[in-house]
Amino acid sequence: MARVVHMGPAKCNLDLGDGSERGAYVGQDHILNVLGRPHRMVNIMYTYYPNDKQWPQRISEACADMDVSFAWDYPYDDYPTFCEGGTQFEQMRDIRRHGQDIMLTITIDCSVDDSHIRQIAKSLSSFGRMWARPNHECNGDWFTHNKRFSREEIAAFFVRFSRIMKEEAPNVKCVFCAGLICDEPDKNGDYKVEFEDEFAPAYEAADVWSADKYLMLHYGWPYDVAEAGGGSYTIDDAGDVFGRFERTYKRLSDRFGKKPFIQAEFNADGDITGPLKQGEYVRRYYDLVRDNNASWLNGISMYQFRDRGRLGLEREDEGNPSVGIRQPLMDEYRKIMSDEYFVPSFSYGGDARFPANLRWGGSTDSDGIEIMIDLDKTPQFCEAVLQENLSLMLEFNGRWFYKARGVSDVDLMAAFFDENISGAKSIPLRIFATPPDGENHTTGCDDWRVNQFYVMESEPAFRIRYETPLGSIS
């Protein structure tokens, strides 16, 4: 018996950074295999300075001989460049095939004319319910946008960027990422968010608000070493950071009305905690969010999956950048990912019959099917056979699996690697269809940019065995 299942948001959604100035993008197959479940969004980072003479080269490669003593000393930001036919598009397709939405962080020249923004918007219009975060951390002084433009100009650019996105890519929500509430009152006794008045037009225009904050951060990396008593780093208490985020949201919502609020970058730098204690500090913060039922916090983004320093669940192997070295943080983060507070919600409709209709509206709004699998005990083999030429995400016993188009057999045994079941048990297998090529295509309906529909012709078959060939011989 199959029934309709709807996948909705978690109480607090989990997002993941994948690639930046500190590490390369890692494919979603590997990330899914080691973490066991997808994220709500995956954040990729790019830059766009087409009027600079070095463009479209990555600036650290164009200025390889430049004397640099800080990560942001280059003429423009050292992210991969957002350009026609660039790597960003295949990464976005990869993210969406694996049942996740995209957050595009892009540092962009505020002096470009509307045609540049319009072209970027058009290129994003087929990637579903994605978020764009232009010129993030604009309360600071390190990024190129803060060196070249005033905060009023940055705010005006965000308003212009947001307007054009709504015209050309209404599927894209715009995220304004600035600072937190100040520790001291202003001359009128008000506790305002950093540069709140200068950024007011951007806060009003934004679909989503964001701030980045690490419990510990070695911001001098890789140009100095964080040592006790030396190095460029910051340390903050988890309770203090949580309280500042909560007060920031209250201040912004009181002035501008309620909007989703996220932490778009978060971690505790292992350069400061040491790798053995890093997970303990990270876990402490997520526990605060859960225990306080912080419904005002829409999501937290772990920065990042693989890092050249110690801000990743994996650390890049210095001898082979394609290899990641698992950090102790990953084990703690996997526990966080399995906490009910951070897990997507499921609700149910009526019986599903085959052919079955499936709708992909994004990682927090999709309709699939659920089939109950009856097991006598922990199986030795558990495989699903799906002859459908569809791209599917399957959730079974808390573990997620990806079936690419053209693949028929999915080995579900990883769902039992961490924990056996005792006695007979019925376990739901939830199946969702994702865009096979990672993009949305015109359906003739007005909502094609956010909803895609697929048909699953027949019910899956299963190979479930409780005895191995070795067992049957012995």
N, C-alpha and C positions, 0 to 999 in steps of 0.2 A: 504494500500500500504506500502510495506517495502522496504528499500534500504540499501545498504552496508555502514557501518560507520567504519572509522579507528580512533582509539584512539592513539594520539601521546603525546609528552611531553608538559609540561607547559613552559611558558617563563622562569620561575624559579620553579623548582620542589620542592615539600614539602615532607620531610621525617620525621620519628618519632622514637625516642628512646623508647624501651619497655623492661625495666628490666636492672639492673646494680648492683653495690655494694650497691646502695641506695634504691632499690625497686625491687619487684618481677615482673615477666612477667604477663601481663594482656591479657586475650583472646581477639581475634579480633572481636568477636561478640559484646562484650560490647563496645569496642572502636568505632566500626562503628555506633552503635546505638546512642552514645552520641555525636559524632562528625559529623555524617551525610555523610561522604565521606571517601574513602580510601586514603592512602598516596602513593607516588611513591615507597618508600622503608620503611621498618621497620628495625631498627637497634637493634640487640640483642648482648649482651656482654658476652664473655666466656674467660676462661684461660686454658692454657695447659702447665703444668710443670710435665711431667710423670716421671722424674728422681728424684724428691724430695720425701723424705720419707713419707710425709703426703698425697701424691697423692693416690687415686683420690678424697679425701675428700675436701669439700669446706674449705678454709684455716681458716676462722673465726670460723668454727665449730671444726676443728682439733686442733686449738690453742685457745680454748675458755677461758683458764686460763691465757693467755699471757697478760702482761701489755702493753696495746696499748694506745698511745696518739695521733695518726694520722692514717687516714684511710688506708695508704699504709705502715704501719709498719710491716705487717705480712711477713712471708718468701716468699710467692708469692701473686699475686693480688687476692683480695677477690671478684672475679666473680664466677658464677657457673662454674663447670669444664666441659670441652669439652671431653667427653669420649664415648666409644662405647655404643650404646643404650641410650645415655643421653637425657635429656629433650630438647636439642637444636633441635632435628630432628622433634619432634611433633610441636614445636613452628614454625619451618620453614614451615611445611605443613600447619599449621593454617594461617600463613601470606599469603601464595600463594593461598590457596583456596579463600581468601578474596580479590583477585585481586591486590596484592602488590608483589613487589620484596623484596629480602632479602639483608640486609647489615650485615655481620658477623664481628663484632669487636672481635679480639682474641689476647690476650697477650700470647706470646709463647716463650718457652725456645730456645734461639738462638743456643744452643749447640746440639739440637736434630739432629739426622742424617736424610738423605733424606727419609728413609723409613717411618718415622713418618709423614712428610709433604705429602708424596705420599698417605698415607692412608687417611689423612684428605681430600686431594683433591678428591680422589675417592668417598668419602662419600658425597661430595658436587656436584658431576657431574650430578645428576638428578634433581637439584633444579633451573633450568632455569637461567635467566640472573641475577645472583646475584653478589654482590660485597663482597670481603674479605678485611678487614682492619687490618693487623697484626701489633702489637706493636705500637699502636697509641700514639700521643703526645710524640714522642721520642726526641723532643727538650727539654723536662723537665728532672727532676731528681727524680720523685716520684715513677714511675713504676719499677717493678722488672727488666725489661730488661735494664733500664738505670743504675740500681745499679750493675748489674752483667757484663754488656758488654759496650764496647766503642761505640761511635757513628759510627765509621767505621765498627765495627762488626755488628751493627744493620742494617746498609745499606747493607752490604754483605749478611746478612741473608734475607733481603727483596728481593734482586735480586734472591737468590736461591729459596725462596718461590714462587716468581712470575714465575720463569722458570718452576718449577714442576707443578704449577697450569695450565699453558698453555699446558703442556704435558698430564695431566690426566683429567683436567676439563676445557676445553677451553670456557665453558659457564661462567666462573668466572673471573671478572675483579678485579685487585689488586689495592687497594687504599693506597697510601703512605701519612701518616698523620704526619706532623711535625709543624714547627713554621711559624712565619710571618716575614715580612721584618724588619730589624733593624732600630732603630731611629737614630743611629749614623753611619757615614761612616767608612769603614775600612781604613787601612793605605794608601791604594791607592785611597781613595776618593770614593769608590764604596759603594752604599747602597745594601747590600746583605741580603738574607733571613738567619735567624738564622741557623748556621752550614751548610750553603749551600754547601761548598766544601766537607765536610765530608759526606754529604748525596747525593752528586751528582749522584753516581751510582743508588741509589734508585729512585731519581727523573726521571732519564732516563728510568728505567725499568718499572715504574708505568704506569698503564692505566689511573688512576685518581689521582689528588692531593687533599689534604685535610688539613685543620687546624681547631682546636677547639678554640672557643673564646666566653666567656660569657660577656655580658655588665657588670654584677655584679656577683660575685661568693663568697660565704662563704665557702672557701676551708678548713677551720678548722672544719667544721661540721663532726660528731656530738660531737666533743671533746671540743669545746668551744662555746660560744654564741656571735653572732654578735650584739654588742651594739654600740651606738654612742660613738666613742673614744676608743673602745676596740674590740678585736676579730680578727680573721684571715680572712680578706676578701679583695677583689679588686673592684674598681669602674672605669668604662671607659665610655667615651662619645660615643653615637651611631655613630656620624659622624666620630670620630677618628677611631673607629673599622672598619667601612665601608671603609674609605680611606686606612687603612693598608691592608685590604684584596685586594682591587683593585691594590695597588702598588705591593703587593706580587705576584699576578697573572701576572702582566706585567713583573716583574723581572724574574719569572720562565719561562714564555713563550718566553721571549727574549733569554734566555740561552738554554732552552731545547726543544723549540717548543710548540705549543698549545696543551693542554689536558684539559679535564673537571676538574673543580675546585669546591669543595663543602665545606660548613661549616658543618662538621659532628656532631657537638654538639653546640647548641646555646640556651641561655635563659638569663633572668635577674633574679637573685636569689631573691625570695620573702623574705628571711631572711634579706635582705638589703633594698629592695624597700618597704617592707610591702605588704601583699597580695592584698590590695585594689588598689595600684598603679602599681603593677607588669605588668599587661597587657598593660598599657599606654607606658611603656618603651620598651616592646617587639614590640608593634605595630609601634613605631617610627622607629625601624630598618627595618622592612619589608617595610614600606612606603618609606624609603630611597632607597632600592633595586628597588622597582617598579618605583619610580619617576625618578630615574637615568637610568632606562632601562638597568640594569646591566647584559647585555647578557653574560658577561664573567663568571657569577656565575651560575653554573649548578643546585645547590640545597642547601637548608638549612634544617638541621635536628633539630627539637624541642626536647630538652632533658628535661624531658621525660614525658611519659603519667602519671604514678603514682609514687610518690616519698615519701620517709619517711621524708624528709625535705621539702623545699619549691622550688624545681626545677621541679615541675610537674603540669600538668593540673588538676590532682587530688592529694590530699594528703592522704597517707595511714592512715586509722583509727588505732590509737595506740591500741585500744581494740580489733580490728578484722582486721587483715591484708588483708582479702579478700574483704574488703569494701574500696572504695575510696570516699573521701570528695571533691566534686567539688569546684575548686578554681575560683575566678573571672577571672583569666587569661584565663580560658577555653572559656568564652564568647568572649573575644577579639580574641582569636586564631580561633574560628569558623568564625568570620568576615574575618580574613586573608584568611582562606581556601576558602571562597566564592568569593574572589577578582579575577577578570578575569586573572590577571597577573600570579596567582599561580594555576590556574585550568587547567587540561589536555586539550589538543586541540583535536578537532574533524574535520575530513574531510570526504568527501563522494564519493562513487562510484556509480555504476548503481543500477537498481532495484534488490532486493533480492527475490528469490522465494523459496518456501518450497518443499522438504527439503532444508534447508539453511546450508551452510558451514561456520563455525566460526573458527578463528585461534587465539590461545593465544600465543603471543610472549613475553609477559611481560606488565607491567603497562604503558609503553610508546610506545608500538608497537603491537597493537592487532586489529583484524578485527571482527566486530560483525554486528548486524542488528539494524536498527532503524524503529520503527513503530509510526506513528502519532496518538495520542489519541485526539479526538474531545470532548471538554467539553462545556456544556452550561453555567456553573458557577462552583463555588467550590462544589465538590460533598460531600455528607455525608458518602458515602462508595465508595472506589475505590480499586478494587482487581484484580490482574492478576492471571490467572489459567494456569499453565504450566505443562503439563503431562510428559514433558521430564525428563528422568533420568539423568540429567546433573547438574553440579555445575555452577551456573550462578551469575554474578553481573549485577544488573539493575540500570540504572540512570534515574530518572524521576523528572523533575522540580527542578533540582539541588541536589536532595537527592539520595543517593545510598542505595541499598538493596542487601542482599545476599540470594540466594536460594541454600540450600544444596541439594545434590543428595538425592532423595527419598521424597523431599518436593514438593507439587504441587501448593499450594496457597501462594501468596505473597501479604500482605496488604500494599498498596502504600499510605495510608492516611497520613503517617508521612511527605510526601512531601508538605502537606498543613498546617501543625501544626504552622509553623512560619509565613506564609503569605497566605492569601486568594487570589483568582483571581477574578477580577471583569468582568462580562460579558463572552461571549463565547470566547474560546481560544483553540488552538491546541497545544499540548505539546508532544515533542518526548519522547518515551520510548526507551532507548538504552540498548541492551542486549549483554553481552560478556560471553563466556564460559571460566571457569578457570579449572585447573587440579583438578578433584574431590578428589583425595587423596593427593593433594599438591605436587606431583612429576611428572616429565616428564618420559615417557616410550618410548622405542625404537619403531619407526614407520617404519623402513626400509629405512628412508631417512637420509642423512648425518646431517641434521639440527635438529634432534630430541631433542637435548639438549636445544634448544632455542625456537622451534616452536612445538606446539601441535594442532591437528585439531579435531574438533568435528562437529557432524551433529545434527541440530535441525529439527526434522521431521515435526512439524506442528506449525502453527501460534498460539500464545497465545489467550485465550479467556479472556473476561473482565466482571466483575460485577461492574457497575457504577450506583449509585443511588443518586438522589438529595433529596429524602425524606426519613425520618426514619419511622419506625413503629409508633413511638409516634406521628410524624407529620401527618401520614395518619389517625390516630384515631382522633386526635384533629381537 
